[in-house]
Amino acid sequence: MKESDLPGRITFISHAPTAAVRRSAFPLDEPIEPREVEKLRSIGWVPPRVRQVYAGPEQRTRQTANTLGFDPILSAELKDLNYCSWRGKSLDEVQSTDPDGVRRWLTDIDAAPHGGESIANFLARIKRWLAGQHGSGHTLVVTHPAVIRAAVVLTLQAPAQSFWRIDIPPVSITDLRWNGGFWSLRSSGCSFSGYEN
């Protein structure tokens, strides 16, 4: 059976940890931690047969994809949520200088106190990308936890505020299946065998 004859499937892989992930900070365009490269190489993961591989354009997603043995198609639609003026700062730092902004950001999906994307705009971007992916075959996507959380919210048709209730750890797998009319969530946040955060 050819890959194009198989029903639609998207496997998301969240990128490996970076310094910002370890600091609970809003990310810059930074590489994954050097020790994570060795950890990824040592797990001996055998990738599934896929029709295409995408990645967000940032260094951390490209590096994770390359370390796993992929040469992905880079997609701007799969870039991380734009945190604009908060990039590089820890949540504690932002909370101490802009507590009202953090409160609004966490409670109002239309708020963008950092000057970047609101959660509502971010969900709309990921919805547009998902709408173009209902074809046949298996697509693998190496991207950001926020992108994967958005895909889960949209797949479940959950309230946008539930974006904050989904945990996607680094180097985890989330799997969606196309049934001909809509996406279904098969699994989310599953660890790679042999990889520990």
C-alpha positions, 0 to 999 in steps of 0.5 A: 500500500502506498503512503498516499493511500493511507488515511490522514494522520499527523504526528506532532513532536515537540522540540527538545529542551532549550535554556528558556524551557529550563528557566520557564522563560519566554523563548528566543530563537535558540538552540536545544541544549547540547546534552539534549542532542546526545540524548536524542541520538542515543534513544535509537528511535526509528522514525515511521514512514511518512509522506512529509515532514514539517518543522517550525522555522526556529532553530530549536525545531529545525535542530530537533528534526535534524537530530531525529534524522529528518530534513523538514519543510520549514513552515512559518505557520508552525512557528511558536506563539509570538511573545514579542516584548516578553521574549527572553524573560522568565515568567517571574520577571514579566509577572514582577514588571507587568502583573496586569499584562500577565493576568490579562494574557492568561484570562482573555484570549484576545489580549496581547499585552506583550505586543505579539499574538493573542491566543485567539489569533494564534489559534486562528493561525493553527486552524488555517494550517490544520485545514490544509492538512486533511489529505491522505498519508502520514505527516510528521511535524516537529514544532513547539508545545504551544502549536501542539496545544493549539492543535489539540484544542482545535481538534477537540473543539474545546473552548479556547481558554482550555489552551492553558489546561494542556501540558505538552512536555519536550520531546513528546508525541501527539497523534491526530487522525483524519476520519474523512470529516474531522480530526480526532485525537489519538494520543497526546504528550506521550514520551519517547521510549528511552528519553527522559526529561 
